[in-house]
């Protein structure tokens, strides 16, 4: 069968709620049940509002319609005017972001802050954070919430060593003070610019671990798939299962003491092979406004497929939901030197290291952007992390030492001198082997993380702002034009739901089965004619009250729409009134 034929068959299977890559992807109200997995292994891939199509492809797809081919020049001019207006509308926002961020950028900020009062820096910081959040929300980025982060911590993927994020390096005061300021009368004016229906804390729903240390946003979910032998991981997993009856209770205690959620979940799963008992996972209909069915992807790691783990010399497939774009914003504490450095004497030009003054802050704001980050490996985006020994290795090390001392005690009681030497040698050799093995594994993982971050890091600091504004302008343009296009080619008034459905099916038909939850209310708000037009509005759609009382929408004729946009463009400034 040709690739096109296979794609068509796959799409047909999706529409019927059947398998796509059996056992790995499913479309339906809830994931299927089977003895081969637990329902918790399945994660819903939400239909996002973002339209991940380049502007050029988007325009070409619309121009294929016969109605527009007859009016190609007029519609091309309509798109050029719309694009130009959105660029103008957001140009001021970009300038404010860049102007404020200069004072906090790692490379330019320190010099620019010289002689600037703390009051002005706080004002610029608050305006920058407000404009940044506004850009993220309008650009359809999703905050990393408590629910998202908990789900990410439940599994391991490529990095299966326990990882601790060093939260002490972050300075939480920036976000603490910002959220506190928004509750004041002056701050409420800033929060109004975000145009949110809830408070900023409710919208962000920051994970408890994050506190106010960092903001993380993501957009787009794909499947990350990899295949390999993973020989050492398989051996480690099989040893854990073989010795699990004896060691698992001790490991669980160790993991609870260390607070490692991932390993604890894996360990508890070793007690049973019955994965069909837990309650079935179901989706939440609260925010769904799309015609498409739910999509589910199965998280596959070595622990979740024990039968495959027994095939030591056969490749194994792993799969995990991956976030296409991840953006983080954070501030670090001023570096504090080790205590021993504070006692260094002044020698020549070498000045003794001192602690930062009480209450001191480093005003630098760090912005990072990554691509294709697997959900279970979210920890790799954080600036400072520590890897630890697996609880299985720690347990084996503790038991080895205890058994060694027990054997040593027995040897001393029987007076066997040579036995003592042998026991001590074996004890030391095995302990050294465990520790060196951990250090070697840790070094390999750190090298892997460094290599991955080299390829996954897309941009930093001011470059992130340029990217965000570019994608924001494109997204606003695509939403507005698609809404007008649907109404124009239909040639009859439509309800919001009808526009929503037609827009989603247009994207699916034109772009290889792309499924997007078109944000029809936001799109209509940009293009409908109102009594009081907003500064970003393009009033090229009429609102019609139908006899049944339901609002319908109709595109203004192309010529009239061109006249309206041209008039807006001509009157952006009012200096040439003659």
C-alpha positions in Angstrom: 0.0 0.0 0.0 1.3 3.5 -0.8 2.1 6.0 2.0 -1.0 8.0 1.1 -3.1 4.9 1.2 -1.7 3.9 4.6 -2.3 7.4 5.9 -5.9 7.3 4.7 -6.4 3.9 6.4 -4.9 5.2 9.6 -7.2 8.2 9.6 -10.2 6.0 9.0 -9.2 3.8 11.9 -8.9 6.9 14.1 -12.4 8.0 13.2 -13.7 4.6 14.2 -11.9 4.6 17.6 -9.6 1.8 16.5 -5.9 1.3 16.9 -3.1 3.3 15.4 0.1 1.3 16.0 -1.6 -1.3 18.2 -1.1 -0.7 21.9 0.6 2.7 21.4 -2.0 5.2 20.3 -5.8 5.3 20.7 -8.6 7.6 19.9 -11.8 7.5 21.9 -13.5 8.7 25.1 -11.2 6.7 27.4 -8.1 4.5 26.8 -8.7 0.8 26.3 -8.3 -1.8 29.1 -5.8 -4.7 28.9 -3.7 -7.0 31.1 -0.7 -5.6 29.3 -0.8 -2.1 30.8 -2.3 0.0 33.6 -4.7 2.8 32.7 -2.3 5.2 34.3 0.2 4.4 31.5 -2.0 6.3 29.1 -1.8 10.1 28.8 -4.3 12.3 26.8 -2.8 14.4 24.0 -5.0 17.4 24.1 -6.2 19.2 21.0 -4.5 22.6 21.4 -5.6 26.0 20.0 -2.2 26.7 18.3 -2.1 26.2 14.5 1.3 24.7 13.8 1.4 25.5 10.1 3.7 28.0 8.5 2.1 31.2 7.2 3.1 30.4 3.6 1.5 26.9 3.6 -1.6 28.3 5.3 -2.1 31.0 2.6 -1.4 28.5 -0.2 -4.1 26.2 1.1 -6.7 28.9 1.2 -5.9 30.2 -2.3 -6.8 26.7 -3.7 -10.5 27.5 -3.3 -12.2 28.4 -6.6 -13.9 31.5 -5.0 -10.5 33.0 -4.1 -8.8 32.0 -7.3 -11.2 34.4 -9.0 -10.3 37.2 -6.6 -6.7 36.2 -5.9 -5.3 39.8 -6.0 -8.0 41.2 -3.7 -7.6 38.3 -1.1 -3.8 38.6 -1.3 -4.1 42.3 -0.5 -6.5 41.5 2.4 -4.0 39.1 3.9 -1.1 41.6 3.4 -3.1 44.4 5.1 -4.1 42.1 8.0 -0.5 40.8 8.5 0.8 44.4 8.4 -1.7 45.6 10.9 -1.0 42.8 13.4 2.7 43.5 13.0 2.0 47.1 13.9 -0.4 46.2 16.8 2.3 44.1 18.5 5.3 46.2 17.6 4.9 48.3 20.7 4.6 45.2 22.9 7.8 43.8 21.5 9.6 47.2 22.0 8.4 47.3 25.6 9.6 43.7 26.2 13.0 44.4 24.7 13.4 47.8 26.4 12.6 46.4 29.9 14.5 43.1 29.4 17.8 44.9 28.6 18.0 45.8 32.3 17.7 42.1 33.3 19.5 40.3 30.5 22.5 38.2 31.5 24.9 40.0 29.0 23.7 43.6 29.2 21.8 44.1 32.4 24.6 44.6 34.9 26.0 47.6 33.1 22.6 49.2 32.3 21.5 48.9 36.0 24.3 51.1 37.2 22.8 54.3 38.7 19.2 53.1 38.2 17.0 53.3 41.2 15.5 50.1 42.7 12.1 51.7 42.3 12.5 52.0 38.5 14.0 48.5 38.3 10.9 47.1 40.1 8.6 49.0 37.7 10.4 47.7 34.7 10.4 44.2 36.1 6.7 44.2 36.7 5.9 45.6 33.3 8.2 43.0 31.7 6.6 40.1 33.6 3.1 41.3 32.6 4.0 41.7 28.9 5.7 38.3 29.0 2.7 36.5 30.5 0.4 38.3 28.0 2.5 37.1 25.1 2.5 33.5 26.5 -1.3 33.4 26.9 -2.1 35.0 23.6 0.4 32.8 21.8 -1.4 29.7 23.1 1.3 28.5 25.4 0.1 26.4 28.4 1.6 26.8 31.9 3.2 23.7 33.5 0.5 23.1 36.2 0.5 21.0 39.3 -1.4 18.3 37.4 1.1 18.3 34.5 4.1 18.1 36.7 2.7 15.3 38.9 2.0 13.3 35.8 5.5 13.9 34.5 7.0 12.7 37.8 5.1 9.4 37.7 7.3 7.7 35.1 10.9 7.5 33.9 11.9 7.4 30.3 15.5 7.8 29.0 17.0 9.1 32.3 16.1 6.5 35.0 18.5 7.7 37.7 16.8 9.6 40.6 17.2 13.3 40.0 16.9 16.1 42.6 16.3 19.7 41.4 18.3 22.1 43.5 15.6 24.6 44.3 17.9 26.5 46.6 19.7 28.2 43.6 16.5 30.0 42.6 15.4 33.4 44.0 11.6 33.1 44.6 11.2 36.8 45.5 10.7 38.0 42.0 7.5 36.1 41.5 6.4 36.4 45.1 6.6 40.2 44.9 5.0 40.3 41.5 1.9 38.2 42.5 1.7 40.3 45.7 1.8 43.6 43.7 -1.1 42.4 41.4 -3.3 42.4 44.5 -2.8 46.1 45.1 -4.8 48.9 43.3 -1.9 49.8 41.1 -1.2 46.1 40.3 -4.8 45.4 39.3 -4.3 47.7 36.3 -1.4 45.5 35.2 -3.4 42.3 35.8 -6.3 43.8 33.6 -3.9 43.8 30.7 -3.6 40.0 30.9 -7.4 39.8 30.1 -7.9 36.7 32.3 -11.2 35.4 33.6 -9.4 34.1 36.8 -6.6 35.4 39.0 -3.1 34.8 37.6 -2.3 32.2 40.4 -5.4 30.2 39.4 -4.5 30.3 35.7 -0.9 29.3 36.3 -1.7 26.7 39.0 2.0 26.4 39.9 3.3 23.0 41.1 4.1 22.9 44.8 7.7 21.9 43.9 8.0 25.1 41.7 6.6 27.4 44.4 7.5 30.8 43.0 11.0 29.7 41.8 10.3 29.3 38.1 7.6 29.6 35.4 7.5 26.9 32.7 5.2 27.0 29.7 4.8 24.4 26.9 3.1 24.2 23.6 2.4 21.2 21.3 2.5 17.5 22.4 4.0 14.8 20.2 5.1 11.2 20.7 8.8 10.7 21.4 9.8 7.2 20.3 13.1 5.5 20.6 14.4 1.9 20.1 17.5 0.2 21.5 18.9 -2.7 23.6 19.0 -0.9 26.9 20.8 -4.0 28.2 21.9 -2.6 31.6 18.5 -1.1 32.3 16.9 -4.5 31.5 19.3 -6.3 33.8 18.7 -3.8 36.6 15.0 -4.1 36.2 15.0 -7.9 36.2 17.2 -8.0 39.3 14.8 -5.7 41.0 11.9 -8.1 40.1 13.8 -11.2 41.2 14.8 -9.7 44.5 11.7 -7.6 44.8 9.9 -9.7 47.4 12.8 -9.2 49.8 14.1 -5.8 48.9 11.1 -3.8 47.7 9.8 -3.0 51.2 13.2 -1.6 52.1 13.5 0.2 48.8 10.0 1.8 49.3 11.1 3.1 52.7 14.3 4.5 51.2 12.4 6.2 48.4 9.9 7.7 50.8 12.7 9.0 52.9 14.3 10.5 49.8 11.0 11.8 48.4 11.5 10.2 45.0 8.0 9.7 43.4 9.1 8.1 40.2 11.0 5.2 41.7 8.4 4.6 44.4 5.7 4.2 41.7 7.9 1.8 39.8 8.8 -0.2 42.9 5.2 -0.6 44.0 4.4 -2.0 40.5 6.8 -4.9 41.1 4.4 -6.5 43.6 1.8 -7.4 40.9 1.5 -8.2 37.2 -2.2 -7.5 37.2 -2.5 -4.1 35.5 -6.1 -4.2 34.6 -7.5 -3.5 38.1 -7.0 0.3 38.6 -9.9 2.6 37.8 -10.2 3.5 34.1 -8.8 6.9 33.2 -11.3 9.3 31.7 -11.0 12.7 30.1 -12.4 16.0 31.3 -15.0 17.6 29.0 -14.9 20.9 30.8 -12.8 22.8 28.2 -13.3 20.7 25.1 -14.8 22.6 22.2 -13.5 20.5 19.3 -15.3 18.1 16.9 -12.5 15.6 17.2 -12.3 12.6 19.6 -9.9 12.4 22.4 -6.4 11.1 21.7 -4.4 8.9 24.0 -0.7 7.9 23.9 0.7 5.0 25.9 3.8 5.7 28.0 6.2 2.8 27.4 9.3 2.3 29.5 11.1 -0.8 30.6 9.2 -1.0 33.9 5.8 -0.8 32.1 6.5 -3.7 29.7 8.1 -6.5 31.8 7.7 -9.2 29.1 9.9 -7.2 26.7 12.5 -6.6 29.5 13.2 -10.4 29.6 14.4 -10.3 25.9 17.8 -9.1 26.9 19.4 -9.2 23.4 16.4 -7.9 21.5 15.7 -4.2 20.8 12.9 -2.7 22.8 10.6 0.3 21.9 10.1 3.1 24.4 7.5 5.9 24.0 6.7 9.0 25.9 4.6 12.2 25.3 7.0 15.0 24.4 6.4 18.8 24.6 7.4 20.4 21.3 8.3 23.8 22.8 9.2 24.5 26.4 10.0 28.0 27.8 11.2 28.7 31.3 11.7 32.0 33.1 13.5 32.2 36.4 15.9 34.2 38.6 18.9 32.8 40.5 20.2 33.8 43.9 23.5 35.7 44.1 26.2 33.0 44.3 27.5 32.4 47.8 31.1 31.2 48.1 31.9 28.2 50.3 32.6 29.0 54.0 36.3 28.2 53.7 36.8 30.9 51.1 35.5 33.6 53.4 38.6 33.1 55.6 41.1 33.6 52.7 43.5 36.5 53.4 43.9 39.5 51.1 47.1 38.8 49.1 48.1 41.5 46.6 45.1 41.9 44.3 43.4 38.8 45.5 40.4 39.9 47.6 38.9 37.5 50.1 35.5 36.1 49.1 32.6 37.5 51.1 28.9 36.5 51.3 26.4 38.7 49.4 24.9 41.4 51.7 21.7 40.4 53.5 18.7 40.8 51.1 20.9 41.2 48.1 19.6 40.0 44.8 20.9 39.4 41.3 18.4 41.2 39.1 19.2 39.0 36.1 16.2 37.2 34.6 16.9 34.0 32.6 14.8 33.0 29.6 15.3 29.5 28.0 13.6 27.8 25.2 13.8 24.0 24.4 12.3 21.7 21.9 10.9 18.1 22.1 11.3 17.5 25.8 9.8 14.1 26.9 7.3 14.6 29.7 9.0 12.2 32.1 12.4 13.8 31.5 11.2 17.4 32.3 14.0 17.7 34.9 16.6 18.2 32.2 15.4 21.8 31.6 16.3 23.0 35.1 19.6 24.8 35.6 21.0 22.7 38.5 20.2 19.1 39.3 21.8 16.3 41.3 21.7 12.6 40.4 21.6 10.0 43.1 22.1 6.2 43.3 19.0 4.1 42.6 17.3 2.8 45.7 18.0 -0.7 44.5 21.8 0.0 44.5 21.6 1.7 47.9 19.7 -1.2 49.3 22.2 -3.7 47.9 25.0 -1.6 49.3 23.4 -1.5 52.8 22.7 -5.2 52.8 26.2 -6.0 51.6 27.7 -4.0 54.4 25.3 -5.5 57.0 26.0 -9.1 55.8 29.7 -8.4 55.6 29.7 -7.2 59.2 27.6 -10.2 60.2 30.1 -12.6 58.4 33.0 -10.7 60.0 31.4 -11.1 63.5 31.0 -14.8 62.9 34.6 -15.1 61.7 35.9 -13.3 64.8 33.9 -15.7 67.0 35.3 -18.8 65.3 38.8 -17.2 65.2 39.3 -17.7 61.5 41.9 -15.1 60.5 42.0 -16.0 56.8 38.2 -15.9 56.7 38.2 -12.4 58.1 40.5 -11.3 55.3 38.4 -12.9 52.6 35.2 -11.5 54.0 36.6 -8.0 54.2 38.1 -8.2 50.7 34.7 -9.4 49.2 32.9 -6.7 51.2 35.2 -3.9 50.0 35.4 -5.2 46.4 31.6 -5.4 46.1 31.0 -2.0 47.7 33.6 -0.4 45.5 32.0 -2.0 42.4 28.6 -0.6 43.3 29.9 2.9 43.9 32.1 3.0 40.8 29.3 1.6 38.8 27.0 4.4 40.0 29.7 7.0 39.3 30.2 5.6 35.8 26.4 5.5 35.2 26.1 9.1 36.5 28.8 10.3 34.2 27.1 8.6 31.2 23.8 10.2 32.1 25.3 13.6 32.6 27.0 13.3 29.2 23.7 12.2 27.7 21.9 15.2 29.3 24.5 17.6 28.0 24.3 16.2 24.5 20.5 16.3 24.5 20.4 19.8 25.8 22.9 20.9 23.1 20.4 19.7 20.4 17.2 20.6 22.3 18.1 24.1 23.4 16.6 26.5 20.8 17.3 29.9 22.1 18.1 32.0 25.2 17.1 35.4 26.6 16.4 38.2 24.0 16.1 35.6 21.2 13.2 33.9 23.0 11.3 37.2 23.0 11.8 37.7 19.3 10.5 34.1 18.6 7.5 34.6 20.9 6.4 37.8 19.2 6.9 36.4 15.8 4.7 33.3 16.5 2.2 35.5 18.3 1.7 37.7 15.3 1.4 34.7 13.0 -1.1 33.0 15.3 -3.3 36.1 15.6 -3.2 36.5 11.8 -4.1 32.9 11.1 -7.0 32.8 13.5 -8.6 36.0 12.2 -8.1 35.2 8.5 -9.3 31.6 8.8 -12.5 32.8 10.5 -13.1 35.4 7.7 -12.1 32.8 5.0 -14.7 30.2 6.2 -17.5 32.8 6.2 -16.4 34.2 2.8 -16.4 30.9 0.9 -19.6 29.7 2.6 -21.4 32.9 1.4 -24.1 32.5 4.1 -24.3 33.4 7.8 -23.1 30.8 10.2 -23.2 30.2 13.9 -20.1 30.1 16.0 -20.3 26.3 16.3 -20.6 26.0 12.5 -17.5 28.2 11.9 -15.6 26.2 14.6 -16.4 22.9 12.9 -15.6 24.1 9.4 -12.3 25.7 10.4 -11.2 22.5 12.2 -12.1 20.3 9.2 -10.4 22.7 6.8 -7.1 22.3 8.8 -7.6 18.5 9.0 -8.3 18.1 5.2 -5.6 20.4 4.0 -2.7 19.5 6.4 -2.4 15.7 6.6 -5.0 15.0 9.3 -3.9 17.9 11.6 -6.4 18.1 14.5 -6.6 21.6 16.2 -9.2 22.9 18.6 -9.9 26.1 16.8 -10.5 29.0 19.3 -13.6 30.3 17.5 -14.6 32.8 20.2 -11.2 34.4 20.2 -11.1 34.5 16.4 -14.6 36.1 16.2 -13.6 38.7 18.8 -10.8 39.8 16.5 -13.0 40.3 13.4 -16.6 41.1 14.3 -18.0 44.6 14.0 -18.6 46.2 17.5 -19.9 49.4 18.9 -16.6 50.0 20.5 -13.7 48.5 18.5 -10.6 47.3 20.4 -7.1 48.4 19.4 -6.4 45.0 17.8 -9.8 44.5 16.0 -10.3 44.1 12.3 -14.1 44.6 11.8 -14.6 42.6 8.6 -17.4 40.3 9.9 -21.1 41.3 10.6 -23.1 40.0 13.5 -26.7 39.0 12.5 -29.5 38.3 14.9 -31.5 35.5 13.3 -35.2 35.0 13.9 -34.6 32.1 16.3 -32.6 34.5 18.5 -29.2 32.8 17.8 -26.3 35.0 16.7 -24.9 34.3 13.3 -21.9 35.8 11.5 -21.5 36.9 7.9 -18.3 38.0 6.1 -18.4 41.5 4.6 -17.8 41.5 0.9 -14.1 41.4 0.0 -14.1 44.9 -1.5 -15.7 46.3 1.6 -13.3 44.4 3.9 -10.4 45.8 1.9 -11.7 49.3 2.3 -12.1 48.9 6.1 -8.6 47.6 6.6 -7.1 50.2 4.2 -8.9 52.9 6.2 -7.5 51.5 9.5 -4.0 51.5 8.0 -4.3 55.1 6.8 -5.6 56.4 10.1 -3.1 54.7 12.4 -1.7 58.3 12.7 -3.7 61.4 12.1 -1.0 63.9 10.9 -2.0 64.2 7.2 -5.6 65.3 7.5 -5.5 67.3 4.3 
